[in-house]
């Protein structure tokens, strides 16, 4: 038992060092303006070179870049996208609806909130660079679900959202410009994108593969949702978020939190069943 505790301590210590390195890199970039290995774990990120099309997402007045607070990359990304459509919702305002107690942001929570404020939003799994480029050319931003350290034993701690804002081809290959809610606007190669965006796992389980959420003001312009065996994990994420949000609202004296608590249980049970079935299909379906 002592050795197990010691091993867990070593793993957590390594993760803490990784977070410290991220903070150090961001500080160096802020002070010097130099291109340091990106804090997302995307090793070859660099300043955006694309001139057009380039979506103006993440910029604030005075030259600052919108930066997340706490574990809020999802709601911060959504806030940046809403600002792009002239809908002023701060990260804090969105958090009160979809993300309490500093937990993660479920993909379906992002979609629900975007629709709540009058936008069209759709989720797709098994996306591609070409799809994202076509959306950008139409002026449609996409929020990508990536994993910054897929090799980590605690890979679930490294789920992250970024917003695609530019795409270009060059002799060096394809490059995607992203707004990163860690306070960065940067460009990554398609190879680096593939490493972070494809085969996103929670522990040993494959959960998403090039998943993204496209958001626009225009109706009937987005492709139909394509879950491709990710409906179960998305339902689980939404059920946990609903339970936590319902509890938070009850603690604030908002009785409507009871509805979210009641919603969370059947969604969780259905999510478990669907996730188990989808996992079996991934493993044995092609045989």
Residue frames relative to the residue before (quaternion, step in Angstrom):
aa qw qx qy qz dx dy dz
X 1.0000 0.0000 0.0000 0.0000 0.00 0.00 0.00
X 0.6202 0.5503 -0.3427 0.4415 3.58 1.02 -0.81
X 0.6688 0.5047 -0.3060 0.4521 3.56 0.95 -0.88
X 0.6136 0.5396 -0.3491 0.4587 3.59 1.07 -0.69
X 0.6644 0.4943 -0.3011 0.4728 3.58 0.90 -0.94
X 0.6439 0.5257 -0.3199 0.4546 3.57 1.02 -0.82
X 0.6509 0.5124 -0.3183 0.4609 3.58 1.01 -0.82
X 0.6363 0.5181 -0.3265 0.4691 3.59 0.98 -0.85
X 0.6351 0.5285 -0.3299 0.4566 3.57 0.99 -0.82
X 0.6448 0.5210 -0.3230 0.4566 3.60 0.97 -0.84
X 0.6541 0.5139 -0.3202 0.4534 3.59 0.92 -0.87
X 0.6733 0.4876 -0.2960 0.4705 3.57 0.89 -0.94
X 0.6258 0.5329 -0.3416 0.4557 3.59 1.02 -0.73
X 0.6400 0.5178 -0.3257 0.4649 3.58 1.00 -0.79
X 0.6539 0.5042 -0.3210 0.4639 3.57 0.98 -0.81
X 0.6389 0.5231 -0.3313 0.4567 3.59 1.00 -0.78
X 0.6281 0.5186 -0.3348 0.4737 3.58 1.04 -0.74
X 0.6289 0.5371 -0.3402 0.4475 3.60 1.02 -0.78
X 0.6559 0.4949 -0.3139 0.4758 3.58 0.96 -0.83
X 0.6356 0.5227 -0.3316 0.4613 3.60 1.02 -0.77
X 0.6387 0.5173 -0.3237 0.4687 3.59 1.01 -0.80
X 0.6187 0.5430 -0.3422 0.4531 3.58 1.02 -0.79
X 0.6707 0.4970 -0.2981 0.4630 3.57 0.88 -0.96
X 0.6460 0.5230 -0.3206 0.4543 3.59 1.00 -0.81
X 0.6572 0.5076 -0.3145 0.4599 3.61 0.96 -0.86
X 0.6515 0.5112 -0.3235 0.4577 3.57 0.97 -0.84
X 0.6392 0.5242 -0.3272 0.4578 3.60 1.05 -0.76
X 0.6455 0.5139 -0.3188 0.4665 3.59 0.99 -0.83
X 0.6533 0.5134 -0.3172 0.4572 3.58 0.93 -0.88
X 0.6564 0.5200 -0.3124 0.4485 3.57 1.00 -0.86
X 0.7187 0.4643 -0.2557 0.4500 3.58 0.92 -0.89
X 0.8066 0.3189 -0.1342 0.4792 3.56 0.93 -0.90
X 0.3605 -0.7317 0.5002 0.2905 3.57 1.13 -0.60
X 0.4755 0.6830 -0.4355 0.3432 3.58 1.27 0.09
X 0.4925 -0.6436 0.5041 0.2985 3.53 -1.25 0.51
X 0.0192 -0.7976 0.6014 -0.0425 3.57 -0.18 1.32
X 0.6605 -0.4797 0.3708 0.4429 3.60 -1.18 0.48
X 0.5181 -0.7245 0.3698 0.2645 3.51 -0.59 1.26
X 0.5321 -0.6616 0.4409 0.2912 3.54 -1.05 0.83
X 0.5691 0.5751 -0.4062 0.4247 3.61 1.17 -0.14
X 0.5229 -0.5896 0.4468 0.4234 3.56 1.17 -0.37
X 0.5232 0.5783 -0.4321 0.4529 3.59 1.28 0.11
X 0.3384 -0.8488 0.3634 0.1817 3.50 0.15 1.40
X 0.7902 0.3304 -0.1633 0.4896 3.61 1.01 -0.68
X 0.2460 0.7735 -0.5430 0.2153 3.58 1.06 0.68
X 0.0114 0.7933 -0.6077 0.0353 3.55 -1.14 0.66
X 0.6925 -0.4584 0.3217 0.4548 3.63 -1.19 0.22
X 0.5535 -0.6319 0.4354 0.3237 3.56 -1.09 0.75
X 0.2019 -0.7931 0.5667 0.0958 3.57 -0.88 0.99
X 0.5108 0.6599 -0.4233 0.3527 3.58 1.22 -0.35
X 0.2864 -0.7556 0.5671 0.1594 3.56 -1.00 0.85
X 0.7797 -0.1201 0.1235 0.6020 3.56 0.98 -0.86
X 0.5548 -0.2625 -0.7885 0.0401 1.55 -1.85 1.67
X 0.0484 -0.7795 0.6245 -0.0006 3.55 -1.10 0.77
X 0.2756 -0.7815 0.5404 0.1457 3.57 -0.49 1.20
X 0.3687 -0.7370 0.5292 0.2022 3.56 -0.88 1.00
X 0.2615 0.7657 -0.5275 0.2589 3.54 0.28 1.33
X 0.7786 0.3352 -0.2640 0.4601 3.55 -0.94 0.94
X 0.6042 0.5688 -0.3622 0.4245 3.59 1.20 -0.38
X 0.1630 -0.7633 0.6191 0.0870 3.54 -1.12 0.77
X 0.6361 -0.5028 0.3914 0.4352 3.61 -1.19 0.32
X 0.7635 0.3430 -0.2649 0.4787 3.56 -1.04 0.79
X 0.6000 -0.6107 0.3507 0.3796 3.58 1.25 0.21
X 0.5112 0.6369 -0.4348 0.3795 3.60 1.21 0.08
X 0.3204 -0.7211 0.5807 0.2004 3.54 -1.32 0.36
X 0.5325 -0.6396 0.4532 0.3193 3.56 -0.91 0.96
X 0.0692 -0.8207 0.5665 -0.0286 3.56 -0.73 1.12
X 0.4963 -0.6893 0.4478 0.2795 3.54 -0.90 0.94
X 0.2554 -0.7192 0.6244 0.1662 3.51 -1.34 0.45
X 0.8215 0.0679 -0.0849 0.5597 3.56 -0.62 1.11
X 0.7519 -0.3705 0.2983 0.4564 3.55 -1.24 -0.57
X 0.3927 0.7769 -0.3910 0.2987 3.55 0.92 0.96
X 0.1900 0.8169 -0.5296 0.1267 3.60 1.04 0.61
X 0.6432 0.5398 -0.3279 0.4328 3.60 1.05 -0.70
X 0.7306 0.4090 -0.2476 0.4874 3.58 0.77 -0.98
X 0.6079 0.5271 -0.3603 0.4719 3.60 1.13 -0.51
X 0.6270 0.5167 -0.3271 0.4826 3.60 1.02 -0.77
X 0.6589 0.5029 -0.3065 0.4679 3.56 0.96 -0.87
X 0.6257 0.5353 -0.3342 0.4585 3.60 0.98 -0.80
X 0.6537 0.5118 -0.3093 0.4637 3.59 0.98 -0.86
X 0.6546 0.5003 -0.3105 0.4742 3.59 0.99 -0.81
X 0.6438 0.5182 -0.3255 0.4593 3.60 0.95 -0.82
X 0.6247 0.5297 -0.3377 0.4638 3.60 1.01 -0.76
X 0.5971 0.5705 -0.3496 0.4425 3.56 1.09 -0.72
X 0.7360 0.3676 -0.2039 0.5306 3.57 1.13 -0.73
X 0.5311 -0.6703 0.3734 0.3595 3.58 1.27 0.51
X 0.4883 0.5889 -0.4728 0.4373 3.56 1.06 0.82
X 0.1981 -0.8285 0.5177 0.0793 3.55 -0.30 1.25
X 0.2233 0.7338 -0.6087 0.2027 3.55 -0.31 1.31
X 0.3256 -0.7533 0.5365 0.1966 3.56 -0.66 1.06
X 0.6656 -0.4797 0.3865 0.4212 3.51 -1.29 0.30
X 0.6449 0.5357 -0.3198 0.4415 3.59 0.96 -0.86
X 0.6492 0.5142 -0.3165 0.4625 3.59 0.98 -0.84
X 0.6683 0.4840 -0.3034 0.4765 3.58 0.94 -0.85
X 0.6235 0.5714 -0.3365 0.4142 3.57 0.97 -0.86
X 0.6391 0.5410 -0.3395 0.4286 3.60 0.94 -0.82
X 0.6880 0.4668 -0.2774 0.4814 3.58 1.16 -0.52
X 0.8541 0.2028 -0.0377 0.4774 3.57 0.82 -0.99
X 0.8189 0.1913 -0.0633 0.5374 3.64 1.08 -0.41
X 0.0695 0.8055 -0.5805 0.0965 3.55 -0.27 1.29
X 0.8067 0.2713 -0.2173 0.4779 3.56 -1.31 0.40
X 0.5709 -0.6558 0.3575 0.3408 3.58 1.14 0.70
X 0.3543 0.7186 -0.5232 0.2905 3.58 0.98 0.79
X 0.7073 -0.4290 0.3516 0.4383 3.55 -1.37 -0.10
X 0.3955 -0.6657 0.5649 0.2850 3.56 -1.36 0.07
X 0.3429 -0.7463 0.5332 0.2027 3.58 -0.62 1.09
X 0.5882 -0.5905 0.4085 0.3721 3.63 -0.99 0.71
X 0.6783 0.4923 -0.3019 0.4542 3.59 0.90 -0.87
X 0.5877 0.5616 -0.3733 0.4471 3.62 1.16 -0.48
X 0.6198 0.5305 -0.3315 0.4738 3.58 1.08 -0.75
X 0.6666 0.5044 -0.2996 0.4599 3.56 0.91 -0.95
X 0.6556 0.5203 -0.3150 0.4475 3.59 0.88 -0.91
X 0.6903 0.4758 -0.3010 0.4545 3.58 0.84 -0.90
X 0.6211 0.5395 -0.3455 0.4514 3.58 0.97 -0.79
X 0.6779 0.4712 -0.2888 0.4847 3.58 0.96 -0.83
X 0.5936 0.5879 -0.3550 0.4195 3.57 1.09 -0.69
X 0.7442 0.3768 -0.2171 0.5070 3.59 1.03 -0.76
X 0.6896 -0.5532 0.2582 0.3895 3.57 1.21 0.47
X 0.5628 0.5958 -0.3988 0.4113 3.60 1.21 0.26
X 0.4291 -0.6375 0.5593 0.3109 3.55 -1.32 0.21
X 0.0369 0.8000 -0.5959 0.0601 3.57 -0.92 0.89
X 0.0059 0.7941 -0.6076 0.0147 3.55 -1.05 0.75
X 0.3179 -0.7364 0.5740 0.1646 3.54 -1.21 0.67
X 0.0295 0.7889 -0.6136 0.0154 3.55 -1.05 0.77
X 0.2161 -0.7318 0.6327 0.1320 3.53 -1.14 0.79
X 0.7813 0.2850 -0.2454 0.4982 3.58 -1.25 0.42
X 0.2140 0.7903 -0.5376 0.2018 3.56 0.89 0.97
X 0.2567 -0.7558 0.5803 0.1614 3.56 -1.30 -0.15
X 0.6576 -0.4862 0.3932 0.4203 3.55 -1.28 0.31
X 0.6466 0.5386 -0.3199 0.4354 3.58 0.97 -0.89
X 0.6356 0.5221 -0.3326 0.4613 3.60 1.00 -0.81
X 0.6737 0.4942 -0.2971 0.4621 3.57 0.87 -0.96
X 0.6363 0.5256 -0.3308 0.4577 3.60 0.99 -0.80
X 0.6550 0.5086 -0.3183 0.4594 3.61 0.92 -0.85
X 0.6400 0.5164 -0.3259 0.4664 3.59 1.00 -0.77
X 0.6470 0.5171 -0.3204 0.4596 3.59 0.93 -0.87
X 0.6470 0.5259 -0.3179 0.4514 3.58 0.98 -0.84
X 0.6785 0.4454 -0.2790 0.5132 3.58 1.24 -0.48
X 0.5406 -0.6382 0.3903 0.3848 3.57 1.29 -0.01
X 0.5305 0.6354 -0.3913 0.4020 3.57 1.26 0.40
X 0.2654 -0.7709 0.5539 0.1685 3.62 -0.60 1.05
X 0.1750 -0.7652 0.6120 0.0966 3.54 -1.22 0.60
X 0.2700 -0.7330 0.6037 0.1595 3.55 -1.01 0.88
X 0.1821 -0.8125 0.5504 0.0607 3.58 -0.55 1.21
X 0.2758 -0.7282 0.6041 0.1692 3.56 -1.07 0.82
X 0.0254 0.8180 -0.5691 0.0797 3.57 -0.48 1.24
X 0.2985 -0.7087 0.5983 0.2253 3.55 -1.36 -0.02
X 0.3324 -0.8064 0.4559 0.1770 3.56 -0.42 1.21
X 0.7810 0.1250 -0.0903 0.6052 3.59 1.17 -0.48
X 0.1000 -0.8478 0.5181 0.0532 3.61 0.41 1.18
X 0.6484 0.5332 -0.3226 0.4373 3.58 1.17 -0.48
X 0.5180 0.6757 -0.4046 0.3339 3.60 1.25 -0.29
X 0.5211 -0.6157 0.4883 0.3330 3.58 -1.13 0.65
X 0.7244 0.3320 -0.2035 0.5688 3.56 1.19 -0.58
X 0.0375 0.8693 -0.4922 0.0252 3.55 0.93 0.97
X 0.5915 0.5882 -0.3777 0.4018 3.61 1.12 -0.52
X 0.6009 0.5550 -0.3587 0.4498 3.59 1.23 -0.35
X 0.7312 0.4380 -0.2141 0.4772 3.57 1.22 -0.39
X 0.3203 0.6944 -0.5563 0.3252 3.57 1.12 0.67
X 0.0240 0.8162 -0.5707 0.0868 3.57 -0.90 0.89
X 0.2524 -0.7421 0.5991 0.1630 3.56 -1.20 0.61
X 0.0087 0.7541 -0.6567 -0.0034 3.56 -1.15 0.76
X 0.3572 -0.7247 0.5475 0.2180 3.58 -1.25 0.37
X 0.3611 -0.7223 0.5495 0.2143 3.58 -0.84 1.00
X 0.0366 -0.8408 0.5394 -0.0278 3.59 -0.67 1.11
X 0.7963 0.0457 -0.0630 0.5999 3.62 1.21 -0.16
X 0.0414 -0.7764 0.6280 0.0326 3.55 -1.28 0.42
X 0.0910 0.8019 -0.5844 0.0847 3.56 -0.93 0.87
X 0.3296 -0.7032 0.5948 0.2073 3.51 -1.33 0.44
X 0.0288 0.7828 -0.6212 0.0241 3.56 -1.10 0.66
X 0.6896 -0.4470 0.3456 0.4530 3.57 -1.29 0.02
X 0.6421 0.5210 -0.3166 0.4648 3.57 1.22 -0.49
X 0.6705 -0.4449 0.3143 0.5037 3.57 1.25 -0.32
X 0.6701 -0.4754 0.3812 0.4238 3.56 -1.31 -0.31
X 0.1017 -0.7926 0.6006 0.0268 3.54 -1.09 0.82
X 0.1700 -0.7781 0.5997 0.0777 3.54 -1.01 0.89
X 0.2700 -0.7429 0.5915 0.1593 3.56 -0.87 0.98
X 0.0625 -0.8154 0.5755 0.0051 3.58 -0.89 0.91
X 0.3015 -0.6435 0.6565 0.2530 3.48 -1.35 0.44
X 0.1341 -0.7856 0.6034 0.0299 3.54 -0.70 1.15
X 0.3990 -0.7595 0.4526 0.2432 3.64 -0.50 1.08
X 0.4950 0.5959 -0.4639 0.4298 3.59 1.21 0.28
X 0.6429 -0.5541 0.3061 0.4312 3.56 1.28 0.29
X 0.6014 0.5604 -0.3390 0.4576 3.58 1.16 0.62
X 0.0972 -0.7065 0.6931 0.1047 3.51 -1.32 0.56
X 0.1439 0.8219 -0.5157 0.1945 3.56 -0.32 1.24
X 0.3686 -0.7211 0.5546 0.1913 3.52 -1.34 0.24
X 0.0708 -0.7984 0.5977 0.0143 3.56 -0.94 0.93
X 0.5315 -0.6233 0.4661 0.3345 3.55 -1.17 0.58
X 0.6287 -0.5374 0.3942 0.4008 3.56 -1.22 0.42
X 0.6092 0.5471 -0.3569 0.4496 3.61 1.11 -0.57
X 0.6616 0.4828 -0.3028 0.4873 3.58 0.97 -0.85
X 0.6127 0.5451 -0.3384 0.4616 3.55 1.07 -0.75
X 0.6518 0.5243 -0.3134 0.4495 3.56 0.89 -0.94
X 0.6449 0.5432 -0.3179 0.4336 3.59 0.95 -0.88
X 0.7535 0.3945 -0.2061 0.4839 3.58 0.98 -0.84
X 0.7338 0.4650 -0.2194 0.4440 3.58 1.07 -0.80
X 0.7023 0.4582 -0.2651 0.4760 3.58 1.07 -0.68
X 0.8658 0.1226 -0.0839 0.4777 3.54 -1.25 0.63
X 0.1476 0.8000 -0.5577 0.1650 3.57 0.75 1.10
X 0.1231 -0.8345 0.5370 -0.0028 3.54 -0.69 1.16
X 0.1796 -0.6831 0.6821 0.1892 3.48 -1.43 0.28
X 0.7828 -0.0643 -0.0259 0.6184 3.54 -0.26 1.29
X 0.7975 -0.2637 0.1857 0.5099 3.62 -0.83 -0.88
X 0.6082 0.6094 -0.3373 0.3807 3.57 1.26 -0.30
X 0.3647 -0.6952 0.5793 0.2193 3.55 -0.93 0.97
X 0.1034 -0.8396 0.5331 0.0103 3.58 -0.60 1.16
X 0.8102 0.0259 0.0186 0.5853 3.61 0.91 -0.88
X 0.0738 -0.7745 0.6256 0.0576 3.54 -1.22 0.48
X 0.8176 -0.1723 0.0488 0.5473 3.57 -0.32 1.32
X 0.2108 0.7981 -0.5284 0.1985 3.56 0.85 1.02
X 0.0775 0.7958 -0.5984 0.0507 3.56 -1.07 0.71
X 0.2736 -0.7177 0.6170 0.1710 3.53 -1.36 0.41
X 0.1649 -0.7835 0.5946 0.0733 3.58 -0.66 1.13
X 0.0793 -0.8097 0.5814 -0.0110 3.57 -0.92 0.97
X 0.1168 0.7920 -0.5899 0.1052 3.57 -0.92 0.93
X 0.5381 -0.6117 0.4685 0.3417 3.56 -1.30 0.23
X 0.6717 0.5217 -0.2915 0.4377 3.56 1.15 -0.59
X 0.3814 -0.7193 0.5352 0.2251 3.55 -0.98 0.86
X 0.8446 0.2222 -0.1593 0.4603 3.54 -1.29 0.49
X 0.5299 0.6125 -0.4342 0.3943 3.61 1.11 0.55
X 0.6604 0.5107 -0.3035 0.4592 3.57 1.19 -0.50
X 0.5484 -0.5839 0.4814 0.3559 3.53 -1.23 0.49
X 0.6094 -0.5494 0.4137 0.3945 3.56 -1.21 0.44
X 0.6138 -0.5485 0.4037 0.3992 3.60 -1.15 0.55
X 0.0725 -0.7824 0.6183 0.0174 3.56 -1.06 0.76
X 0.1511 -0.8402 0.5173 0.0599 3.56 -0.10 1.30
X 0.0655 -0.8523 0.5182 0.0296 3.61 1.09 -0.62
X 0.7618 -0.4126 0.2028 0.4565 3.55 0.55 1.25
X 0.5870 0.5282 -0.4190 0.4482 3.59 1.01 0.78
X 0.3856 0.7375 -0.4854 0.2679 3.60 1.21 0.12
X 0.6438 0.5508 -0.3279 0.4179 3.59 0.97 -0.83
X 0.7028 0.4491 -0.2809 0.4748 3.60 0.79 -0.98
X 0.6249 0.5254 -0.3432 0.4644 3.60 1.07 -0.62
X 0.6403 0.5077 -0.3215 0.4784 3.59 1.04 -0.73
X 0.6264 0.5257 -0.3380 0.4659 3.59 1.02 -0.74
X 0.6531 0.5133 -0.3145 0.4593 3.57 0.93 -0.88
X 0.6703 0.4957 -0.2967 0.4658 3.56 0.95 -0.89
X 0.6530 0.5207 -0.3273 0.4420 3.61 0.95 -0.81
X 0.6506 0.4972 -0.3205 0.4763 3.59 0.97 -0.80
X 0.6467 0.5126 -0.3152 0.4687 3.57 0.98 -0.86
X 0.6526 0.5179 -0.3155 0.4542 3.61 0.96 -0.86
X 0.6458 0.5171 -0.3230 0.4595 3.58 0.98 -0.83
X 0.6894 0.4777 -0.2823 0.4656 3.57 0.85 -1.00
X 0.6693 0.4970 -0.3025 0.4621 3.58 0.94 -0.87
X 0.6370 0.5234 -0.3254 0.4630 3.57 1.01 -0.79
X 0.6481 0.5103 -0.3126 0.4711 3.56 0.99 -0.86
X 0.6519 0.5205 -0.3169 0.4512 3.59 0.93 -0.88
X 0.6669 0.5001 -0.3067 0.4594 3.58 0.97 -0.84
X 0.6262 0.5232 -0.3409 0.4668 3.58 1.03 -0.71
X 0.6529 0.5109 -0.3110 0.4648 3.57 0.99 -0.82
X 0.6725 0.4553 -0.2882 0.5074 3.59 1.22 -0.49
X 0.5685 -0.6233 0.3708 0.3884 3.56 1.28 0.06
X 0.5148 0.6228 -0.4255 0.4075 3.60 1.25 0.32
X 0.3308 -0.7995 0.4709 0.1720 3.56 -0.28 1.29
X 0.5554 0.6111 -0.4035 0.3941 3.60 1.18 -0.40
X 0.4873 0.6601 -0.4311 0.3755 3.57 1.27 -0.16
X 0.5502 0.6127 -0.3948 0.4075 3.57 1.20 -0.51
X 0.6314 0.5458 -0.3365 0.4362 3.59 0.99 -0.79
X 0.6669 0.4897 -0.3068 0.4704 3.59 0.97 -0.83
X 0.6203 0.5282 -0.3443 0.4666 3.57 1.05 -0.71
X 0.6737 0.4896 -0.2968 0.4673 3.58 0.93 -0.88
X 0.6381 0.5304 -0.3219 0.4558 3.58 1.07 -0.72
X 0.6487 0.5865 -0.3253 0.3597 3.55 0.97 -0.86
X 0.6544 0.5587 -0.3335 0.3852 3.61 0.94 -0.83
X 0.7139 0.4130 -0.2960 0.4818 3.68 0.66 -0.89
X 0.6112 0.5436 -0.3540 0.4534 3.58 1.10 -0.65
X 0.6421 0.5205 -0.3161 0.4657 3.59 1.03 -0.81
X 0.6707 0.4977 -0.3060 0.4569 3.59 0.86 -0.95
X 0.6655 0.4845 -0.3033 0.4800 3.58 0.93 -0.89
X 0.6357 0.5449 -0.3278 0.4376 3.58 1.01 -0.81
X 0.6298 0.5308 -0.3286 0.4623 3.58 0.98 -0.86
X 0.6865 0.4914 -0.2907 0.4503 3.58 0.83 -0.99
X 0.6879 0.4744 -0.2877 0.4679 3.57 0.88 -0.93
X 0.6359 0.5314 -0.3311 0.4513 3.59 0.98 -0.83
X 0.6422 0.5166 -0.3235 0.4647 3.60 0.98 -0.84
X 0.6678 0.4982 -0.3031 0.4626 3.58 0.94 -0.88
X 0.6708 0.4950 -0.3033 0.4616 3.59 0.93 -0.88
X 0.6234 0.5351 -0.3394 0.4580 3.59 1.07 -0.71
X 0.6522 0.5012 -0.3050 0.4800 3.59 1.01 -0.82
X 0.6378 0.5225 -0.3292 0.4603 3.59 1.01 -0.76
X 0.6364 0.5201 -0.3364 0.4598 3.59 0.98 -0.78
X 0.7184 0.4736 -0.2562 0.4403 3.55 0.92 -0.95
X 0.8314 0.2234 -0.0777 0.5028 3.56 0.88 -0.93
X 0.5035 0.7100 -0.4006 0.2861 3.57 1.24 -0.34
X 0.7113 0.4566 -0.2615 0.4660 3.58 1.06 -0.70
X 0.5612 0.6183 -0.3991 0.3788 3.58 1.24 -0.11
